[in-house]
Amino acid sequence: MNFQHFDLGQLKRGATVVVQLRGNVANVRLMDSSNFSSYKNRRAHRYAGGLVTKSPVRLPVPRDGRWHVTIDMAGLRGSVRAAVAVEPPPLPRLRGSSTTAPLSQIRHEAPPSLDTDDARVWDVFISHASEDKPAVVTPLAEHLRELGVTVWLDAFELRIGDSLRRKIDAGLARSRFGIVVLSRSFFRKGWPQYELDGLITMQVSGKQSLLPIWHEITKDEVMSQSPSLADKIARSTAQYTIEEIATEIADVVRPGLDAGAA
């Protein structure tokens, strides 16, 4: 089988391969090295692309690796000339919006009505959907605890026979700083919404007292579910690692703890 071959070398995920045809339609395939070998040997193979009738055609690179483009006229008549170019992945998102403002702007003192002699105080309360526990919530809580931050989390505080509502209410009332992990799963659940209502109600001073963490969700999706949350100081797991978020929170909370201890 006659075909044109373009060895693109090592490409990063997110790059775009642009194929420009001159003179006719053609079959265009973007393949990794393993599938290109199968293609050359007329074996079954996987590819991105297909019959191209209008160019240029843009094919995104799905993962890091060595990539190849082939162009052939199998089942077609005539001939074709082609040019292939590669556009690099986009730059990382600029960290410069209201969602990346300093966390020091978030209130983090104990609620004024709390009697700390009779009740335990947590530094942070984490509201979340259970689906987000493995990827976000558990590692966040563990990093915070390693940094000396006390965390109210259902996995740490709830025991068999406990009243879920009463435990949540106690955690909300006795926490200095609220964290809410916003995701598609969160907005589908009942208990996280109950916790969020409680966190928002506690903002009696008019100053932000909770940190939204956006996980696999866009600003438009947050806006459609809760416009009041969309413009708050926030952190996104697409821009920050869990460890970076935990460190920022600890840097804000610990000065309050030091002052209280003095």
N, C-alpha and C positions, 0 to 999 in steps of 0.2 A: 504494500500500500504506500503510495506517495503522500507525503505530508511535509509541511513546513514546521520546523521545531525551533522554539525560542527557550533557551535555558536561562531562567531568570535569577538563578542563584538563591542565596538565603534571603528570605523575606520575613518581615514581622507581621503578626496578626494585625488586621486593621488597615494594611496597605491595600491599594486598589490597582489592579492590572487593567490597563486601557488598551483595547485592540481596535485598530483602524483598518478596515478592509477597503481595497481599491479594485473595482472592476466587476465584482460579482458577490453572490452570497457564498457562504462557506460554513463548514462545521468547525466550531471553535471549542477547544477544551482546555481548562486549567486543571492541572493534576500535580500531586506530589510525586516524588521520585518512584515510590513503589508502584503507584498506578500508571505512571508513564511507562515503566518497564513492562507492565502487563499490556498496555496499549500497543507498544511496539511489537510484542509477540502475539498479538491478536487474541489476547485472553480477556476475560471479563475485567472491567475496571470501573472506577468511580471518577467523576469529574464534575466541575462546575462549568456551565456554558450550554452549548447546544447549537442548533441551526441559527445562524445570524443572518438576518435579512436587511438589517439597518445598522450602520455603525456611526460613531464608535460604540463599542459595547464595554461596559465597566464591570469587572468581576472582583469582588472583595476577597481578600486572602483570609481564610478562616482560622489559621493557626500558624505559629512560627514554623519555619522549615524551608527546605529547598523546593522550588516550584518551577513548573514547565508549562508552556503554552504550545499546543499543536493546532494546526489549521489544515484541513483536508477537504477534498471535494467528493468524498465517497457518496454515491447516489446522486451526484449533481453533474452538470455539464459545464464546460468552460474552464477558466483558470482564474486565479485570484492572486493579488499581491497584498501583503499585510505589513503593518508596522505595530510594534508592541512597546508600550511604555509602562512604567511603574510609578504610581504616586505614593509617597510615604504615608504612614498613619497620621491622623491629626494630632496636634499637640495636646498635652494634658489640659483639662479644663482650668481656666484661670481662677485662682482662689481669691476672689475680690468682691463678693456680693455680701448682702446682709447675712446670709447663712454662714459666713465665715468670720463674722465679727468676734472680738475677744469674748471668751466665756465669763470674764470678770464682770460683764454687764448683767449677768444673771444673779438674782438674789439667792443667797445661800446661807442665811442665818436661820436659827431655829424659829418656828412659828411663834409669834409673840404671846399666844395664849397657852403655850405649853409649860407645864410645871416640870422642870427637868429633875427635880428631886424625887418625883414619884413615877417617872416614866423614862424608859430607855429612848435615846435619840439616835437615829441613823443619819449618816451623812447624805446618802442618796437612796431614792426609791426608784426602782426600774419597772416600768409598765411595758408589757410586750405581749405578743401572741406566741403561743407555744412553738409554732413553726419556726420562729426566729431564734429560739433558744440555742441550738447548737452552733450556728454560724456567728451570732452577734452577742446574745445576752450572757451566756455562760462565760465565754472568754473575756467579755468586758468586766463582768463581776469579779472574775478571778484576778484580772490585772489590777482593778481598783483595790481589792483586799490586800494584794501584795504591796501596794503603795500606801497602806495604812488607812484606807477609806472604808468606813463601815457601810454595808450595803443591805437594804431590804430587798430580798428577792424571794419569791414564793418557794423556790427549791431549798432555800436556807431556813425559812421561817415557818412554813406550814408543816404541821404534824397531823397524824391520823386523829380524827375527832375534832380538829379545829374548825371553827366557823370561818369559811372563806371570806365572807363579807366583813366580819368583825376584824379579822387579821389585816385585810386590805385597808380598812378604815384606820386602824391603829398605825399601820405603816405610813399611810398618807399624812396623818396628823403629826407624826413624830419624825418626819424627815426634813432635812434642811434644803434638799436639792432634788428636783424631780427629773427623771429621764424617761422619755417615751420613745420607743422604737417604732417608727412609722413604716409600715409596709402594706402590701396588698392584703396579706393575711390579717394584719392588725385591724384594718377597717371592715373586715368581714366578721369580727368576733364581738361578743357581748361584754365579757369581763374587762378586756382592755379599754373599751369605750367607757365603762363605769369608772375605771381608774383615772382615765383622762379627764372625765368630768370633775372628779375630785381634785385633781391637780390644778385644773384651770380655776375652780372655785376658790382655791387657796391663794390666788393672786390678788389679794385684797389691796395691796399697796399700789397696784397699777404697774409694777415693775415685773419683768419676766422672771419667773421662778422655776421654769422647767426648760430642759434642753431636748428638742426633738432630734433624733437620729434617723436620717432617711436611709432605708435599706431596700435597694432594688425597686425604687419608686421615683417618679419624676415630680418636679414642682407642679406641673399641670394636674397630675393625679392627686397630689396633696391638696391643691387649691379646690378641686372638685369635691373633695370630701370634707375639708375643714379650712375655709379661707383664712381664719384667724391664725392658723398654724403656719401657713405658707411663707409668711414674711418674718417669722421669728428667727433669732439667732439659732443656727442649727449646725449639725455636722452630717456628712454623707459618707457611707461606707465605700462609695465609688471614688471619693477623693482622699479619705484618711483611713489609715489602718486602725484596727480596734485598739491597739496599744497606744497609738498617738492620741486617740480620743480619751482613753483612760488617763493618760498623763496630763492632758489639759484639764480634765475635771479635777484630778487630784491637786494640781497646782492652784486651782481656785478654792477648793474646799479646805485644804490643809491650813492655810493662814487663819481661817475662821476657827479651826480647832485649836491652833496654837494660842490664839487670843483668848479663847474660852478657858484653856487650861491655866493661863496666867492669872 
